[in-house]
Amino acid sequence: MSFIPYGRQSVDNDDIESVAEVLRSDWLTTGPKIAEFEKVLCAITEAQYTVVVSSGTAALHLSSLALLSEKDKVLTTPNSFAATANSILYAGGEPVFCDITPDGNIDFDLCEEMIKKDVGIKAIYAVHFSGNPVCQAKLRYLRETYDIKILEDCAHSIGASDSGVKAGSCTASDCSVLSFHPVKHLTTGEGGAVTTNSKEIYEKVLKLRTHGIVRDGFLNDDMAYDSKGNRNPWYYEMQELGYNYRITDIQCALGLSQIKRLGGFITRRRELAKRYDAAFAAGAVRPLYTYNGRSSYHLYVAMADFEKLPLTRAEFFMKMRERGIGLQLHYIPINKQPYYKALGYGEEYTPFMDDYYEQCFSLPMYPSLTDAEQDMVIEAVMELMNG
Ligand SMILES: Cc1ncc(COP(=O)(O)O)c(C=O)c1O
């Protein structure tokens, strides 16, 4: 029996052929696949602009540089991968951790209370946790009422939508971030994207992706042109301190091939979620949220009150592993990480996050998980948790 991990990529022969085709071509990087992938992502998310980059973390970093000024306070969730909050620090901002609601997403009502109390809060970074999109009406209300910047971390939620608003469309935000890590809905190996409807943010992120270097719109006219007004063909200009956060054509070819199957991937993830929901309708294990038609289920998170069970969560993880099944936990509260504690974080009043962290675990969720494999997972969970 092969091991069932909590998440994995689905790569087929078409994907491999698409990558091989680029390897045989003239362009391994900065070639035509970059713009092609960006165009398809615009169509999928319905955002006006997309910049693809080397990782979701790079996308967060560049977005933060585009959105924030030094010392800006940013409300964000403890229930995410560290990169979400880290990107605020990269840009010289100050993360302020806000508690979550019982579905694992940031609590917008609490955000409003915190904004009212602190004029230093300039932005909200909201994660669509597990693929379950945050409430777009509340997001829009906060953005319009308090004139704050909004970033949506859609690393988990491509293909999800709330009230017809697609994840990544930036209908109620300044920009969104996607990730193409192998456990996500579609992969480029490593990769990410910023989507936005703001030309200004788009141009800033585009410039920072490649060292802050431009090849038109020059500032040094005397160096850019010769005495007859010809543009010097070798000339480029570094106008800002940027990075090499480029993604390759090899990776974008994989993404372009994968994205053709995105609809099927999401359908399968949702089917699996419904099957888990049905299995855990009664008993010691319950879904974090029941099927709502909105989530695109990057993760399937389940909850159990381990204090009332004969085995600890660590024992549960180990016993599942002995049965060939990998579990994960999303997430250890970011504010409790030693790096953040050393900065003075960790004592925030976040009772929902604290409870959530005591009870959560993520079950295998990926499109190629078969019904039979999922049944094995369910059976193992039932046996261990329900006795
Ligand atoms: C919510 C969230 N944001 C950002 C990231 C960072 O993405 P990447 O791994 O592509 O850098 C992740 C990665 O797991 C994530 O889960």
The ligand as a Gaussian input file, in Angstrom:
#p B3LYP/6-31G(d) Opt

LIG

0 1
 C       -1.972000      31.254000       3.062000
 C       -0.617000      31.186000       2.427000
 N       -0.067000      32.336000       2.002000
 C        1.139000      32.349000       1.403000
 C        1.850000      31.189000       1.199000
 C        3.210000      31.246000       0.565000
 O        3.203000      30.638000      -0.690000
 P        4.512000      29.979000      -1.303000
 O        4.740000      28.673000      -0.606000
 O        4.162000      29.806000      -2.753000
 O        5.638000      30.921000      -1.104000
 C        1.315000      29.974000       1.613000
 C        2.059000      28.729000       1.410000
 O        1.746000      27.681000       1.877000
 C        0.041000      29.974000       2.243000
 O       -0.530000      28.835000       2.657000

